[in-house]
């Protein structure tokens, strides 16, 4: 992978053993007459494996370990929820790499599936886009064999899965496994997500009318299969992102739509301060605002622009990429990291959401984070597809596409939606003329590690705190008590007959 004289990014991968080769052994040396910089680093498989090893070694908190034991040690269906920053993604990654079960991971969108090393729900089950209702579900022999091999189906970002799709998943599994009277065909279902953050996307008028006639709401928890599934619900409560208890309480009030005048005043008072001139990102509600801010800031920088074009192999199925297909950089550009650092030794140098400044661009990119300059190499995102291996009679998770790019994005601004999962020490929250989506304000504010890092382009208004009434109904009735309040549940001795949580 290299930057050429024309300022564009070309792809060259060296073979051989892992590690940085000597100058004399670099297979890219033959290109020296035609290129300015060359990069010969770890092969793609090694880059991907390095990240997997680091992810699998992240230690779990006590409550995460309790939930993992309940999933791994029983066949119960489970829903894992919790506030922003409670480690739902960490637990899911640990489950992915440490389970002894035949597990399949799916998500409602392509980017969400890439982030968890899974497959989209529609691709996995070969389901059509849009309302499925009672339409026949077409399954070939390969799909049936695959679905018959699953022990556990994990669905991430389940709050974006609508009720119709949840029922279609249930029907698909019953049909493929020829178990019409068993919920989800006897497969253990493990759901991850926070309904207070992300909502299912409503379709056109006809689709909305269908849901109004057939379901209490669009939400996954109003699917027909929900009650029969008897999910054991765990709410993670230990917040790892924020340390300030007062700020945690404020965020919880925003999450539940219970912002008092005192809390609103405290948030607005902190947000009214003048933000620093650099090292701060703007979280905006609209793409056009984000693009305008980033383009304007990049244009003001002197020097030559360099564009890094991603190396894409296989079929990603559209333009849902985990990073920019074409990344334009200049020295001085403010960037955000899109992935946690995964060193083989030592602590991470950055996390998803870290903000830095580009100091040099060669075959790699050098980024200053709070005074420390780090060399950033390209990373590999893998797209997976699950298949049935007839020889082993087990599931096989195969890489069907790869996306290789620097894990960076211009970051004077980013949409609130794309900030999901990121952590920021400082951010300017720009809610525009109005907030138009439930949970939008909560997602933006909960990205911050402390109240000291909050800056607002305008004061918060009561109308900015939107909570879906269906979510309130569900969470208030079904999600009790949190994991931390459980008594007598030993992480090493969970049992299928443990009482409902």
N, C-alpha and C positions, 0 to 999 in steps of 0.2 A: 504494500500500500504506500503510495508516495504522492507528494506534491510535485507537479511538473513546472517548467518555466512559464507555461501559459497560465499558471495560477490555478489549474484544475487538478483534481485528485484522480490518480490512476491507480490501478490495483495490480500489485505484484506480490506474490507470496512465495517465500523461500521454503525449501524442504529441510531435511536433516533433523538433527536432534533439537530439543527445546532449548531455548536460551538465546542470548545475543551472540551471533557469530563474530569471529574476527574479521577485520577488514578484508583480508586476503581470501577468506572463504565465502564472502557474501555473494550469493548467486545473482544479486542485482547489480554487481559491479560492471557487468557487461553493458549495462544501460548508461554508464557514466557519461558517455559522449552526448547523450540526448536528454538527460534529466538533471535537475539541479539537486534534488534530494531523493534518497531512497530509504525505505524502511524494510528491514528484514528482522522479524520478531518471531514470537512463538507461532507455530501453525494454529489454524483456527480451532482445531479440536482441543489443543492445549489451552488456548485462551478461554474457551468455554468451560473446560474441565477445572481450570484454576478457580473460576467463580463458583462452580458447583461445590468444590471442596470447602471453600470458605463459608458458603451459605449453610452447608450441612453441619458446620461446627459451631454455629451461633448458639450459646446456651439459652435454655428456656428459663423463664421465671417459674415460681412455684405454681401459680395459677395456670400458666400455659402448660406445664407438665401434667397437671391434673386433667386438663381437657384432652391432651394428647393421649393419656392413659385411657380415658373414657372412650375415645375413638378407636384406639388400637386394641384395647382389651375387650371390647364388646361389639355387637352387631347392631346396636341402636342407631337410629337416625339422629343426627346432631345438627343444630344451628349454632354457629359461633358468631356472636356479635360483640359490640363494645364501642366505646367512644374512640375518636381519632387518636392515634398514638398509643393504643393499648397492645399492639403487637399481634394483630390478626395475621398480617402477612408473614411475620416471623414464624408463627405457629404453622401456617400452611406450608411454608418452605421446609420446615423441620419434618412435617408429616410426609411431604413428597419424597424426601431423601432417606427417611428412617423407617417407614412402614414396612411390615412384612406381608402386607396384603396386595392383591392384584388391584391396583388403584388407577383410576383415570381422572385427570383434572380437566375441567372445562370452564369456560367463561362466556359471557354474552357478547363480547366484542373481540375483535382481532388483537388490539393492543393489550387488553386485559389478559387474553390467553397467552400472549408472548411473555408478559411479565411474570406469569406463574409457570411457564413451561408446559402449557396445556394446549388444548384445541378448542375452537369455538363450538358452542353447543349445536349450532345448525350444521356445522361440518361433521361433527362426531356422529350425530343421529340422522344425518341426511334429511333434515327437515326444511321445508320451504320457508321463505321469508314472509312475514305477515301473519295474519290470523290463521291458525290451523284448524281450530274448531273440531268437528267430527270427521274431517276429511280422512280418507284412507292413508295410512302411513306405509310408504313403499320401502321395503327392506330387502336388499339382496343377501345372498348367502354369506358374504364377507362381513356385512354389518351384523347379521344375526350371530355369527360365531364370536365376533368381538364382544358384543353385549352379553353373551352367555359366559364370558370369561371374567367379567368384572366382579370383584368383591365389594369395592367401595367407589362410589362416584362423588368426587369433590367438585362443587360449583363455587367459584369465586365471584365477587361482586354480584351476589344473588339479588340484591335490591334492584338491579336493572333488569331482572328476568320477570316478565309479566306472567299473570296467572294462566293464560292460555298456553304459553310455552312450558310452564311447569307441568301442566296437565298432559301436554304432548310428550314430555320426557317420561312421565309415569306410564303413559299408554305404550310408548315405544319399547320400554323395558319389559312390560307385561307381555307384549306381543312377541318380541324376539325370544324371550326365555320360556314362552308357553306356560306362563304362570298368571292367568288372567285374574285370579282372586287375591294375589299377593301385591301389596303396595310396592311400587317401583320394581315389580318383578322379583322381589326378594333381595335386591341390591341395597347395601347400606348407603344412605345419602348423607353427605356432610356439606353443609352450606356455610359460607363465610360472607359477611357483609354487614353494613350498618345502614338501615333504612333512613336514618336521620341525615345521611350524606348524599346518597345517590338514589334517584328515582327511575322507574321505567319510563322510556320515552314514548309519549302518546303518538299514535299514528294519525291518519286522516279522519275526516268526519265519520265515514262508514265503520272504521275500526273502533273509534270511540263509542259509537252507538252500539256495536256488538258487545263491548265490555259492559256498558250500562245495562243491557238487557240480560246478560248471562252471569255477571259476577258482581259482587259487592263493590269491588274496586279492581284496578289493574294489577295491584300488588301481588307478589308471589304468595304471600300468606293468605290470600283469599282464593287460591286455587282450590278446585274441588277435592284434590288429593290431600290437602294440608291436614285436615283433622284426622284422617285415617293413618297418616304417616307417623303420628305420635312422636314428633321430634323432641329430643332432649335439648333444652336451650341453655347455653352458657353465655353469660355476659362477662367479658373480661373488664376488669376495673382498674388495674394498675397502669397508670399512664406513664409512658417512658419518654415522651416528647417534652413535657413541661415539668418543672420542679416547683414552681410557685403555686402554693395551694390556693391563694386568692384568685389567680388567673384561671386555675382549673375550675373553680366554682363559677366564675364568670362564663367560661366556655360551656359548662354544663347547662347554665341558665339559657344561653343562646340556643343550644342544641334542643332543649325542651320547650322553647318559646316562653320562658318564664323570666324575661329580663325586667327587672325592677328599675325605677328611675335612678336609684343609686348605682346599679350596675351599668346602666346606659351612660350615666354621667362619668363614671370611672373610665369606661372604654373611650368615650369621646374626649375626655380630658387628656388621656395618654396619646390618643391619635392626633390631637391638634398640634403637636410639636412639629417643627420643621425637620423634614428628613435629611439625612446626610446626602452629600452630592454624589457619592459613589458607594458601591457595595450594598445597594438595596434594590429589591425587585418590586415591580408593580404587579399586583394581582387584579386583573380586570374581568368584567363579565362577558365582554364581547371580543371576538377574534379581530375585527377591524381596528379596534382600539389598540390591541396588542401589536399588530403588524405595523401600525402607524408609529408607535413609540419606538419599536426596535429599529425600523428602517431609518427614522430620523436620527436616532442616536448613533447608528453605525455610519451614516453619511457624514456626520460631524467629525469623525476621526480622520486624521491625516494618514497617509500611507496607502499601500496597495491592498486591495481585497484579494483574498485567496478563497477559492471554493473547494470544498472537500465533497466529492461525489461518492456516495455509499456503494459498496460492492454488494450486489444482491444476486444470490443464486437460488434457483428453485422458484416456486410460485407462491408469492405472498398473498395472492387473491385480492388484488386491488391496491389501494394506496394507504392502507392502515399500517404505517411504519412506526416503530418505536422511537425513532429519531428522525431528523430532517434527512430527506434523500439527498439534498444538496445543502451543505452547511457553508455559509459565507462568514469568513472571519477576517479580522484585522487585529494588529497589535493594539491593545487598549480596549478591546471589546469585552463587555461584561457577559459572562456565560454562566449557565447553570448546569450542574451535573445531573444526568438522567439515570444514573445507576450508582449503587453503593460500590465503593472500592472493595476489592477482594484480594488483598495481598496474601501470599502464602505464609508470611510471618509478620508479626507486629500488628498494630491496630490499623483501622481504616484511615486513609488520608483524607477522604471525603465521603459524604453520604448523598443519597438522592435528594437534590434540592440545594446542595452547597453552592454558594455564589463565589465566583472568582473573576480575575481579570487576565486576559491573554497577554503574556509578556514576550513570547517568541513563538514563531511557527516555522518548523523545519519539516522533517518527515513525521515528527510528533508535534504535539502542542504543549507549550509550557504555560501553566496557569498559576497565578498568585492567589492563594487563599489566606487571608489574614496575615500577610507577611511571609508566608512559606510558599516557595515556588515548587510546583510538582510537575513532573513530566507525565503527560497523559497520552496513552496509546489507544489505538482503535479497540473496540470491543465487539463481540459477536453476540447477536440475538438469534436464537434458534426457534424455528417454527416446527412444531411436532405434529405427527399424525399417529394415532393408535391403530395397530393392526393385530390380527390374530395369527400367531405362529403355530401352524399345524404340527410342526415337528416337536415342539416343546409343550404344546397345548397351553401356552401362556400368552399374555399380552406382550406386545412389542411396541415400544415407543420410539418411533423413527424420526430422524431429522429430515424434513422434506424441503426446507428452505432456510437460508441464512442471510442475515442482514448485518453487514460489518461497517461500522462508522465510529467516529469519535463520540463518546457518551456525553456530548455537549450540545447546548442550544443557546442561541442569543437570549439574554435574560435581563434586559432592562424591563421587560414585561412578559407575562404569561397569563393565559386564561385561568380562571379559578378552577375550571374543570380539569385542565391539564396539570394543575398543581397538586391534584389528588395523590396522596402518598408521600409528598415531599415535605421537608422540614426546613424552615427558614429562621435565621436569627433576627432578621429585619425584613420588613415588607411594607410597601404602600398598598393599602386596600382601596381600590377604586370601584365602587359599586354603581357608578354611572348614574343615570337619571332615576333608575329604580331597580330593585331586585326582582327577577322574574321567575325564579325557580326555588322550590322548597329546599332548605339546607344550604343554599349558596353562601349565605353570610357565615354560617357555622364552618363550612369547609375552609373558607378564606381565613378566618380568624384562628382556626385550630391548626393552621400550618406553622404558626409562630411558636417559638420556644418560650417566650416571655412577653409580658405586657410592655416592657421597655422597648421592644422591637416593633411595636405597632405604630403605623402612621396612616391617617385617613385623609382622602381627598375631600371629603365632606363628612359632617357628623352623621352618625347612625340615627335612623328614624325607626319608630315602632313598626312601620310597614316593611322594613328590611328583614325583620325576624319572621320568616315564614316556615311553619311546620305543617306538614300534611296531616290532616285530621285522622286519616286512616292509619298512619304510622303511630300517632298517639294512642289510638284505640288498641292496636296490636301490642305495642310495647308496654303499655300500662297493664294490660291483662295477662299477657303470656310470659314476659321476660322477668321472672322473679325466681329466686334471689340471685345476685351475682355470684360468680365462682368464689370470690373471697369469703363469702358468708357460709359456704358449705361446711357442714360439720360431719366428720367421720368418713369423708371420702379420701381414701389413700391412693396416691398416684400409682402405687405399685399393685393395687388389688381391686381394680374396678370390676364390676360384674354386670351382666346384662339386666339383672333384676334390681339394680340400684334404683332408689326412688326418683321420680320425675323431678327435674330441676326447673 
